[in-house]
């Protein structure tokens, strides 16, 4: 039986690598079972938690007919994909499948539909159902910025419909909607219980458009005690903008910046390579040493990869502008994820990292885009459908194998600060609470001990502000050629 099992599995795998497993080219039809074939093979090939999923075992099927019956038992590719996810609510919260890889490619390069706004949502004081929102970010050169909308504006209805815990997600997921604004009043007390949100007559209508985001959102330089402090709001590790990121550090180097405040509070992650480059820009004195490591599942240990500090951009992009710092301040919220957490987790083994704000998301896994093609790359993709997967394939650890805990990275003691409607402030303003805390520490007048205050608990929204939310992804050209060799050499 073992020989039959091995032969059957190899036949299934090689079928995917050497021939089309779909119908003849003169027949454009395709079934869900055909796409399910791609889903199972891709997950079997790369999934980080393969060993924990019995249905992904290499000896799961004793014959091709058993494999076919298994595929046919799932009516939709999404159903099969979800059945192969390990502990969706607690461990793998981040793998996903899409029926439009063209949109996925645009998203990972920083292009997506947006009206330029990102929000936080909260229950109104004293209510368990009524909700209000607050603008947390207005993207540069967007629909919202052209309408002069600002961070901190409050609204409690959309299209005239009052926001509730059950409707705010669906209302925000429309391409066009009207925000109905409200006034926030803390009634002059620090307590939340007596705060009020009162609707007013102001409103604005927005329509989402294709948008390309330069993640280098804001740079500034402050002078504290005759020393220059660089401030960078960086909202996504997008490799297409590595040159712009390096240019920002060039500005810091030219102005003799001696301290850096790196604002990652709304940065959900992105490219592992770009994270290593940013680490090199902050430092510079560790060229060639290990910044971070990616560890794959037991079947793919050959793919384990070190990402090193570097003094140059890839593909002949020029020298990296490095600050050679031995200390960095990083601002975080629960929206800071993946590659943002990698920066903190990896740099702390080399320099002092002062984390200010709230606990991060708690995601140390990286994903890769898997296509329905002979080697799972974007070459020779099956033209009869546009499904692709973004499964978790590796765990990120620092040079000493330390991993980001699933509960997130905890701020430096005494510097735990939660953004709240009463203290949002403007990004880059010296009195904005998180930035002010960093500048006070740099000033050397003594660290401010912030006493936790009663505050709002934000609601978890399901709006795809950035479609690569909470992502850390690997260029599949670094993974899939080796993967192909592993299977073809069985």
C-alpha positions as CSV (number, residue, x, y, z in Angstrom):
1,X,0.0,0.0,0.0
2,X,2.8,2.5,0.8
3,X,4.2,2.2,-2.7
4,X,0.7,2.9,-4.2
5,X,0.3,5.9,-1.9
6,X,3.7,7.4,-2.8
7,X,3.1,6.8,-6.5
8,X,-0.4,8.3,-6.4
9,X,0.7,11.4,-4.6
10,X,3.7,11.9,-7.0
11,X,1.4,11.4,-10.0
12,X,-1.0,14.0,-8.6
13,X,1.9,16.5,-8.0
14,X,3.7,15.9,-11.3
15,X,0.4,16.3,-13.1
16,X,0.3,19.8,-11.7
17,X,3.8,20.6,-12.8
18,X,4.0,19.0,-16.2
19,X,0.6,19.1,-17.8
20,X,-2.6,21.0,-17.5
21,X,-5.0,19.3,-15.1
22,X,-7.9,21.1,-16.8
23,X,-9.8,20.5,-20.0
24,X,-8.4,20.9,-23.5
25,X,-7.5,24.4,-24.6
26,X,-10.4,24.4,-27.1
27,X,-12.8,24.0,-24.2
28,X,-13.0,27.1,-22.0
29,X,-15.2,25.5,-19.3
30,X,-14.0,24.9,-15.8
31,X,-15.5,23.4,-12.7
32,X,-15.1,24.1,-9.1
33,X,-13.5,20.7,-8.7
34,X,-10.8,21.8,-11.2
35,X,-10.1,24.9,-9.1
36,X,-10.3,22.7,-5.9
37,X,-7.4,20.7,-7.4
38,X,-5.3,23.8,-7.5
39,X,-6.3,24.8,-4.0
40,X,-5.3,21.4,-2.5
41,X,-2.0,21.1,-4.4
42,X,-1.0,24.6,-3.5
43,X,-1.8,24.2,0.2
44,X,-0.1,20.8,0.3
45,X,3.0,22.3,-1.3
46,X,3.6,25.3,0.9
47,X,1.2,25.7,3.9
48,X,3.0,26.6,7.1
49,X,0.7,24.4,9.2
50,X,0.5,21.5,6.8
51,X,1.6,19.0,9.5
52,X,-1.4,20.1,11.6
53,X,-4.0,19.4,8.9
54,X,-4.6,15.6,8.3
55,X,-6.2,16.3,4.9
56,X,-2.9,17.8,3.7
57,X,-0.8,14.8,4.6
58,X,1.3,13.4,1.8
59,X,-0.3,10.0,2.3
60,X,-3.8,11.3,2.6
61,X,-5.0,9.6,-0.7
62,X,-4.4,6.0,-1.8
63,X,-5.6,6.6,-5.3
64,X,-6.5,9.2,-7.8
65,X,-10.2,8.4,-7.6
66,X,-10.2,8.9,-3.8
67,X,-8.5,12.3,-4.4
68,X,-11.1,13.2,-7.0
69,X,-14.0,12.2,-4.7
70,X,-12.5,14.4,-2.0
71,X,-12.3,17.4,-4.3
72,X,-15.9,16.9,-5.5
73,X,-17.1,17.0,-1.9
74,X,-16.5,20.7,-1.7
75,X,-18.9,22.9,-3.7
76,X,-16.8,26.0,-3.7
77,X,-13.0,26.6,-3.7
78,X,-13.4,28.9,-0.7
79,X,-15.0,26.0,1.2
80,X,-12.1,23.7,0.6
81,X,-9.6,26.4,1.4
82,X,-11.2,27.2,4.8
83,X,-11.3,23.5,5.7
84,X,-7.5,23.4,5.3
85,X,-6.8,26.4,7.6
86,X,-5.3,25.6,11.0
87,X,-7.2,27.2,14.0
88,X,-8.7,30.1,12.0
89,X,-9.7,32.2,15.1
90,X,-6.4,31.9,17.1
91,X,-3.5,30.7,15.0
92,X,-4.0,31.3,11.3
93,X,-6.1,34.5,11.2
94,X,-4.4,35.7,8.0
95,X,-4.3,33.2,5.1
96,X,-6.8,34.1,2.3
97,X,-8.0,33.1,-1.1
98,X,-9.2,35.4,-3.9
99,X,-11.1,34.9,-7.2
100,X,-9.3,37.9,-8.8
101,X,-5.5,37.6,-8.7
102,X,-5.2,40.7,-11.0
103,X,-6.7,42.9,-8.2
104,X,-4.5,41.1,-5.7
105,X,-1.3,42.0,-7.7
106,X,-2.4,45.6,-7.8
107,X,-3.1,45.6,-4.1
108,X,0.3,44.2,-3.1
109,X,1.9,46.9,-5.2
110,X,-0.1,49.6,-3.3
111,X,-2.9,50.1,-5.8
112,X,-6.5,49.6,-4.6
113,X,-9.9,51.3,-4.6
114,X,-10.2,53.9,-1.9
115,X,-11.8,57.2,-1.1
116,X,-8.7,58.0,1.1
117,X,-10.2,57.6,4.5
118,X,-9.5,55.1,7.3
119,X,-11.6,55.0,10.5
120,X,-11.9,53.9,14.1
121,X,-15.3,52.9,15.4
122,X,-16.6,52.9,19.0
123,X,-19.8,52.3,21.0
124,X,-21.4,55.5,22.1
125,X,-21.1,56.0,25.9
126,X,-23.9,54.2,27.7
127,X,-24.9,52.1,24.7
128,X,-24.3,48.5,23.6
129,X,-25.5,49.0,20.1
130,X,-25.1,52.7,18.9
131,X,-21.8,53.4,17.2
132,X,-19.8,56.4,16.1
133,X,-16.7,56.7,13.9
134,X,-13.7,58.9,13.8
135,X,-11.4,59.6,10.9
136,X,-8.0,58.3,11.9
137,X,-6.2,58.8,8.6
138,X,-6.6,60.9,5.4
139,X,-4.5,59.5,2.6
140,X,-2.4,62.0,0.6
141,X,-3.6,63.0,-2.9
142,X,-6.9,61.1,-2.4
143,X,-10.6,61.9,-2.8
144,X,-10.8,62.7,0.9
145,X,-7.8,65.0,0.9
146,X,-9.2,67.0,-2.0
147,X,-12.3,67.6,0.1
148,X,-10.2,68.9,3.1
149,X,-11.4,66.1,5.4
150,X,-9.2,65.8,8.5
151,X,-8.1,63.3,11.1
152,X,-10.3,63.5,14.2
153,X,-13.6,64.3,12.5
154,X,-16.5,62.4,14.1
155,X,-19.6,60.9,12.3
156,X,-22.5,58.8,13.6
157,X,-24.5,58.1,10.4
158,X,-23.9,57.1,6.8
159,X,-26.4,58.0,4.1
160,X,-28.6,59.3,7.0
161,X,-28.7,55.8,8.6
162,X,-27.5,55.8,12.3
163,X,-24.5,53.6,12.8
164,X,-25.0,50.5,14.9
165,X,-22.8,47.5,15.8
166,X,-24.6,45.4,13.2
167,X,-24.6,47.8,10.2
168,X,-21.5,49.9,10.2
169,X,-19.4,47.4,8.3
170,X,-21.9,47.0,5.5
171,X,-22.5,50.8,5.2
172,X,-18.8,51.4,4.9
173,X,-18.2,48.7,2.2
174,X,-20.2,50.7,-0.4
175,X,-18.2,52.4,-3.3
176,X,-20.2,55.6,-2.7
177,X,-21.6,56.9,0.6
178,X,-22.3,60.0,2.5
179,X,-20.8,60.6,6.0
180,X,-23.1,62.5,8.4
181,X,-20.9,64.3,10.9
182,X,-21.3,64.8,14.6
183,X,-19.8,66.8,17.5
184,X,-17.9,65.0,20.2
185,X,-18.2,66.6,23.7
186,X,-16.2,65.3,26.7
187,X,-18.1,67.7,29.0
188,X,-14.9,68.9,30.5
189,X,-14.2,65.7,32.4
190,X,-11.7,62.8,31.9
191,X,-14.5,60.2,32.3
192,X,-16.0,58.6,29.3
193,X,-19.4,57.9,30.8
194,X,-20.6,61.5,30.5
195,X,-19.2,62.1,27.0
196,X,-21.8,62.8,24.2
197,X,-21.8,62.5,20.5
198,X,-24.4,64.8,18.9
199,X,-25.3,64.7,15.2
200,X,-24.9,68.0,13.3
201,X,-26.0,69.1,9.8
202,X,-22.6,68.7,8.1
203,X,-22.0,65.9,5.6
204,X,-19.8,64.9,2.7
205,X,-20.2,62.3,-0.1
206,X,-17.3,60.2,-1.2
207,X,-16.7,57.8,-4.0
208,X,-13.9,55.2,-4.0
209,X,-11.5,55.4,-6.9
210,X,-8.4,53.4,-8.0
211,X,-5.6,54.7,-5.7
212,X,-1.9,54.1,-5.5
213,X,-0.5,54.8,-2.1
214,X,3.0,56.1,-1.4
215,X,3.5,54.6,2.0
216,X,5.9,57.4,3.0
217,X,3.0,59.4,4.4
218,X,4.8,62.2,6.3
219,X,8.3,63.2,7.1
220,X,9.5,66.0,9.4
221,X,12.5,67.1,11.4
222,X,12.3,68.6,14.9
223,X,15.0,70.2,17.0
224,X,15.3,69.1,20.6
225,X,18.1,70.4,22.8
226,X,20.1,71.4,19.6
227,X,19.7,67.9,18.2
228,X,17.7,66.9,15.2
229,X,14.9,64.4,15.4
230,X,13.6,62.8,12.3
231,X,9.9,61.8,12.2
232,X,8.5,59.4,9.6
233,X,4.9,58.2,9.2
234,X,5.3,55.0,7.2
235,X,2.0,53.2,6.3
236,X,3.0,50.0,4.4
237,X,6.1,48.0,3.4
238,X,5.5,48.3,-0.3
239,X,8.6,47.3,-2.4
240,X,7.6,49.5,-5.3
241,X,8.3,52.5,-3.1
242,X,11.7,51.5,-1.7
243,X,13.3,54.4,-3.6
244,X,10.9,56.9,-1.9
245,X,11.6,55.4,1.5
246,X,15.4,55.7,0.9
247,X,14.9,59.3,-0.2
248,X,13.2,60.1,3.1
249,X,16.3,58.8,4.9
250,X,18.5,60.7,2.5
251,X,16.7,63.8,3.8
252,X,17.4,62.8,7.4
253,X,21.1,62.1,6.7
254,X,21.5,65.4,4.9
255,X,20.0,67.2,8.0
256,X,22.2,65.3,10.5
257,X,19.3,63.6,12.2
258,X,20.5,62.1,15.5
259,X,17.2,60.6,16.7
260,X,14.3,58.9,14.8
261,X,10.7,58.5,15.6
262,X,9.2,55.9,13.3
263,X,5.4,56.0,13.3
264,X,4.0,52.6,12.3
265,X,0.7,53.0,14.1
266,X,-1.3,52.3,10.9
267,X,1.2,50.1,9.1
268,X,-0.3,46.6,8.5
269,X,2.9,45.2,7.0
270,X,4.0,44.1,3.6
271,X,7.3,43.1,2.0
272,X,9.8,41.2,4.1
273,X,12.6,42.5,1.8
274,X,11.5,46.1,2.4
275,X,11.5,45.5,6.2
276,X,15.1,44.4,6.0
277,X,15.9,47.5,4.0
278,X,14.2,49.8,6.5
279,X,16.2,48.2,9.3
280,X,19.4,48.9,7.3
281,X,18.4,52.6,6.9
282,X,17.8,53.0,10.6
283,X,21.2,51.4,11.5
284,X,23.9,50.9,8.9
285,X,26.6,49.5,11.2
286,X,25.4,45.9,10.9
287,X,25.9,45.3,7.1
288,X,25.8,41.7,6.2
289,X,24.5,40.5,9.6
290,X,21.2,38.7,10.0
291,X,18.2,41.0,10.4
292,X,15.5,38.4,10.3
293,X,15.0,34.8,9.4
294,X,12.0,33.0,7.8
295,X,11.4,29.3,8.9
296,X,9.2,27.1,6.7
297,X,7.2,23.9,7.4
298,X,9.2,20.7,8.1
299,X,8.9,19.6,4.4
300,X,10.4,22.8,3.2
301,X,13.4,23.4,5.4
302,X,15.5,23.9,2.3
303,X,13.7,27.2,1.9
304,X,14.7,28.7,5.3
305,X,16.1,32.1,4.5
306,X,18.1,34.8,6.2
307,X,17.4,38.4,5.4
308,X,20.5,40.4,6.1
309,X,21.2,44.1,6.8
310,X,22.4,45.7,3.5
311,X,24.1,48.8,2.3
312,X,22.4,48.9,-1.1
313,X,19.0,48.7,-2.6
314,X,18.2,45.6,-4.8
315,X,18.5,45.5,-8.5
316,X,21.1,48.2,-8.7
317,X,19.0,50.8,-6.9
318,X,21.9,52.6,-5.3
319,X,23.3,52.9,-1.8
320,X,21.1,52.9,1.2
321,X,21.0,56.1,3.3
322,X,21.7,55.0,6.8
323,X,21.5,56.9,10.1
324,X,23.7,54.5,12.1
325,X,21.5,54.9,15.2
326,X,21.8,52.8,18.3
327,X,18.3,53.8,19.5
328,X,14.9,54.2,17.7
329,X,11.4,55.2,18.9
330,X,8.5,53.3,17.3
331,X,4.9,54.3,17.6
332,X,2.3,51.5,17.5
333,X,-1.4,50.7,17.7
334,X,-3.2,47.4,17.4
335,X,-3.1,48.1,13.6
336,X,0.7,47.7,13.6
337,X,1.3,44.2,12.2
338,X,3.6,41.7,10.5
339,X,6.6,43.6,8.9
340,X,6.0,46.4,11.4
341,X,6.4,44.0,14.2
342,X,9.4,42.4,12.4
343,X,11.1,45.8,12.6
344,X,10.8,46.0,16.4
345,X,11.5,42.3,17.0
346,X,14.6,42.2,14.8
347,X,16.1,45.6,15.7
348,X,15.8,45.0,19.4
349,X,18.6,42.4,19.2
350,X,20.9,45.1,18.0
351,X,19.8,48.5,19.3
352,X,17.5,50.0,21.8
353,X,13.9,50.1,20.6
354,X,11.5,52.3,22.6
355,X,7.9,51.3,21.7
356,X,5.2,53.9,22.4
357,X,1.4,53.3,22.1
358,X,-0.6,50.1,22.3
359,X,0.1,46.4,21.8
360,X,0.7,45.4,18.2
361,X,-1.4,42.9,16.2
362,X,0.7,39.8,17.0
363,X,1.5,38.3,13.5
364,X,4.9,36.9,12.8
365,X,3.9,34.7,9.8
366,X,4.7,35.5,6.2
367,X,2.7,34.6,3.1
368,X,3.3,34.1,-0.6
369,X,1.0,34.4,-3.7
370,X,0.2,31.0,-5.1
371,X,-1.1,30.8,-8.7
372,X,-2.6,28.0,-10.7
373,X,0.4,27.4,-12.9
374,X,2.9,24.5,-13.5
375,X,5.2,25.8,-10.7
376,X,2.6,28.0,-8.7
377,X,4.3,31.1,-10.1
378,X,2.7,33.8,-12.2
379,X,4.2,32.3,-15.3
380,X,1.9,30.3,-17.6
381,X,-1.1,30.8,-15.3
382,X,-4.2,28.8,-16.2
383,X,-6.3,31.2,-18.3
384,X,-9.7,29.7,-17.4
385,X,-10.0,31.3,-14.0
386,X,-8.4,34.0,-11.8
387,X,-8.2,32.3,-8.4
388,X,-5.0,32.7,-6.4
389,X,-4.1,32.1,-2.8
390,X,-2.1,34.0,-0.2
391,X,-1.4,31.2,2.4
392,X,0.9,31.6,5.4
393,X,4.2,29.7,4.5
394,X,6.8,30.8,7.0
395,X,7.4,32.1,10.5
396,X,9.6,35.2,11.0
397,X,12.1,35.2,13.9
398,X,14.9,37.5,14.8
399,X,18.6,36.5,14.8
400,X,18.2,34.7,18.1
401,X,15.1,32.9,16.9
402,X,12.7,35.1,19.0
403,X,9.2,35.3,17.6
404,X,6.5,38.0,17.9
405,X,3.9,36.6,20.4
406,X,0.4,36.1,19.1
407,X,-0.8,38.7,21.7
408,X,1.4,41.3,20.1
409,X,4.4,43.3,21.2
410,X,4.0,45.3,24.4
411,X,5.0,49.0,24.6
412,X,7.9,50.1,26.8
413,X,6.7,50.3,30.5
414,X,5.3,53.7,31.2
415,X,4.7,54.4,27.6
416,X,1.4,52.6,27.0
417,X,-0.9,55.0,25.2
418,X,-4.2,54.2,23.5
419,X,-5.6,56.5,20.9
420,X,-9.0,57.7,21.9
421,X,-11.5,60.2,20.4
422,X,-10.6,62.6,23.1
423,X,-6.8,62.6,22.3
424,X,-6.4,61.9,18.6
425,X,-4.4,65.0,17.7
426,X,-2.9,65.6,14.3
427,X,-0.1,63.4,13.0
428,X,3.2,65.3,13.1
429,X,2.0,67.9,15.7
430,X,4.4,68.1,18.6
431,X,1.5,67.8,21.1
432,X,0.0,64.7,19.5
433,X,0.2,62.3,22.4
434,X,2.3,59.5,21.0
435,X,4.8,61.8,19.2
436,X,4.9,64.1,22.3
437,X,5.8,61.1,24.5
438,X,8.8,60.3,22.2
439,X,9.9,63.9,22.1
440,X,9.7,64.1,25.9
441,X,11.9,61.1,26.3
442,X,14.4,62.4,23.8
443,X,14.4,65.8,25.5
444,X,15.8,64.1,28.6
445,X,13.6,65.8,31.0
446,X,12.5,62.5,32.3
447,X,10.1,59.9,31.0
448,X,6.5,60.7,31.5
449,X,4.6,58.0,33.4
450,X,1.2,57.8,31.7
451,X,-1.5,56.7,34.0
452,X,-4.0,54.6,32.1
453,X,-7.3,56.5,31.8
454,X,-10.8,55.3,31.2
455,X,-11.1,55.1,27.4
456,X,-13.2,53.7,24.6
457,X,-12.7,50.2,23.3
458,X,-12.5,50.3,19.5
459,X,-14.8,47.9,17.5
460,X,-13.1,45.6,15.1
461,X,-14.2,46.7,11.6
462,X,-14.0,44.5,8.5
463,X,-13.4,47.3,6.0
464,X,-10.4,46.7,3.7
465,X,-8.7,50.0,4.0
466,X,-5.5,48.4,2.7
467,X,-6.2,45.1,1.0
468,X,-2.9,43.8,2.3
469,X,-4.0,44.4,5.9
470,X,-2.0,42.5,8.5
471,X,0.2,41.1,5.8
472,X,3.8,40.1,5.5
473,X,4.5,38.7,2.1
474,X,7.4,37.1,0.2
475,X,8.3,37.6,-3.4
476,X,7.3,34.3,-4.9
477,X,10.3,34.3,-7.2
478,X,12.4,33.6,-4.1
479,X,10.3,30.5,-3.1
480,X,8.7,28.8,-6.0
481,X,11.7,27.8,-8.2
482,X,13.1,25.9,-5.2
483,X,9.7,24.4,-4.5
484,X,9.4,23.1,-8.0
485,X,12.8,21.4,-7.8
486,X,11.8,19.8,-4.5
487,X,8.8,18.1,-6.0
488,X,10.3,17.2,-9.4
489,X,13.2,15.6,-7.6
490,X,11.0,13.2,-5.5
